[in-house]
Amino acid sequence: MAREPHTEQEHDLAVSDAAAAYIAEALMQLALDFEASHFAQIRRHYKAIASERDDDAGQLDLFREQ
């Protein structure tokens, strides 16, 4: 089965396998560092929006705070 030719956009985004792995690793580290340094803010946000959700009496709460 012959491959279709790459579009111009796909060619501009093409990277080697090693480059893709390094970029993915760098992005993951960036995300982890960001989450670690902003954990309290992220937790407050999710806690605030959790109270806005509709409670379903039939849904078990596995992570109820004690």
N, C-alpha and C positions, 0 to 999 in steps of 0.2 A: 504494500500500500504506500503510495507516494505521499509525502507531506506537502501541504500547501505552502507556498512561499510566505515568509514572515512579512507582516505589515511593517510600515516605517516605525510605528509606535512600538511594536514588539522588539524591533531591532535596537531602538534607543534604550530599552529597558534590559537588554540582554546582559547578563553577567556570568562569569564562570561559576562552576560548582563551588569552588573554594571561596570566592567572593560572596556568593549567596550565603554560605555557612557563616562566614565572618560577620556579615551584615545582620543576619538573624541573631547571632550571639550578642552582638553589640546592642541591638534593639531590645532584646530580652533583659540584658543587664541594665539598660537605661530604665526600662519599665520597673524592674525590681528596685532599683535605687530610688526612683521617684515614689513608688509605693511605700518604701521604708521611711522616707523622709516626710511624707504627707499622710501617714497612716491615720493619725487622729482625725484629720479633716475628712478623709474618705469615709471613715467609720461614722462620724457625725452625720455626714450626708446620707448614708444608707439608713442610719437609724431614724433620721427625720422623715425620709420618704416611706419607711416601713409603717409608720403610724398613719400615713395617708391611704394605705391600701385597704381594700375592703376585707374584713375578717370573714372567713368562711368557717362556720361552726363545725363543719364536717372535716376540715383539714387539720391533721395533727401538727402540733408545733414541736418540732424536734429540737429546736434551739432556744427554748424559752429561758430567759434570764431568771436566775434564782435569787 
